[in-house]
Amino acid sequence: MMKKITFLLVFISFFHTTAQTWEQIAKVTPENRYADDYFGFRVLIKNDSIITGAYRNDYNANEAYDINNAGSVYIFSSQGDEWTQEQKLVASDRQVYNEFGREFELSGNNLFITARRRSIGSTYDIGAVYVFKKDVSGNWIENQIIEPNTLSQYTYFGNKISVDQNFLAVGSESENVSVFKFNNSSSSWEFEQELVSANGNTYDSDVSVLSGKIFVGKRYQEINGFPEVGQVYIYEENGTTNEWEIVQTINPPTIQEDIEFGATIFSHNDFLFVQAANLHTVYVYQWDNSSGLYEYNQEISGGSGFGVDMAAEENTLVVGSYLTNNGTYIGGSAYIYKLENGLWESVAEIANEDQEAYDYFGSGVSIDNGTVVVGAPFEDLDSSGNDYLAKAGAFYVFEDTSTMSNNSINVSVGVKIFPNPFLGSIAVELGRNFPKVELNVYNISGSEILSKHYANVNQVDLELSDLASGFYVLKIYSGNTLLKTTKLLKQ
């Protein structure tokens, strides 16, 4: 069984295409940089603002009062293709090793920032979530500090966080996931409930909140005697008891030890994305109205660290893969997918133009209005490529240049391939006439085994009866533009 899974991972990893229309338009670093800040560990873009953290930064908003690893969060705004630092946020009670800014979430005019190592007196590493509200001038002002219901040492409350509308879920390393609800009367977030699973606790779990559901990924859950398989629980609030209850439990498609299914989870529209960290794979589930459940849909895979962070907008998905060897050792990548006919298809693998070893590019990803932002917390150079400071960090901004020209081709749109699986030949319908078309077929090792060129066609019949049974990759080009990449199965 393991050999089959390894085969599939190799195939799907190759399936991602490095041809791309996404181009880097900016590299951004803070006004004051410091070594080992990890700026860009997580990123978030919304409208004309980009938010990022530097959870090992030592200085306050005025770049004074050195406190080791107190942490900070930066707000940038856009001026065309330029991004300008507008504000630097720090906790009102800055402490050594707080790690303020390691995780954060935005909901309307509320910005939630974790400090998972915040202490109270001699009770260390309890953790907290700071709530900032935007005032009428556009500045973010600290409004509330949310603490765990039980103030226990080494809880690491705020290890994970997710918010949607009036519900906030906070994960801790050594306590259950906590749910908070916004109270309109007190204008504050109040504790509601700790979430437990059928197998016990929800310690060290990732969380995602969307449309009245809370998704919890417990990466180290044992299943059928296999250690660290992982499991995902979906909770809904009971309208009668007002208690959050498990309505579905999801196991990985194949039960294997040490795959850490649920290490990272992300929900978007009708889709649930679940990382299996040690397989470098994300399993995709889709809501099924007939069954009232999330059903397995497909899997996507990439390089090492694939799925560490995910973001989506409408039919575009971005997946971070911060340990990928993308021309440099552990330089990192981000993969971009488009939703086509119910499946997420790979359209690009992007990396920073100045990539060096150990950049950890892809540690954090975000997308909004067609703009993709990717963090590289171990990047050493400033936005001009100067002033070496080890692991100071940066983030990069990308745009899809194919959408910037009326003459550009919208990749994959209108291209149909059938039948698949196939026995002899396949038909490729291009959706329009192209002056030049190139079809390349690759085996699972990445070797090109067939290349065909055509002129002035909108449909091609490709004879593949000589191929042995198995998986292949088909890439379709018009000139230098990639129209589609898809996997084929010869029966």
Secondary structure, 3 states (H helix, E strand, C coil): CHHHHHHHHHHHHHHCCCCCCEEEEEEECCCCCCCCCCECCCEEEECCEEEEEECCCCCCCCCCCCCCCCEEEEEEEEECCEEEEEEEECCCCCCCCCCEEEEEEEECCEEEEEECCCCECCECCCEEEEEEEECCCCCEEEEEEECCCCCCCCCCECCEEEEECCEEEEECCCCCEEEEEEECCCCEEEEEEEECECCECCCCCEEEEECCEEEEEECCCCECCECCCEEEEEEEECCCCCCEEEEEEECCCCCCCCCCEEEEEEEECCEEEEEEHHHCEEEEEEEECCCCEEEEEEEEECCCCEEEEEEEECCEEEEEECCCCCCCCCCEEEEEEEEECCEEEEEEEECCCCCCCCCCECCEEEEECCEEEEEECCCCCCCCCCCCCCCCEEEEEEEEHHHCCCCCCCCCCCCEEECCCECCEEEEEEEEEEEEEEEEEECCCCCEEEEEEEEEEEEEEEECCCCCCEEEEEEEEECCEEEEEEEEEEC
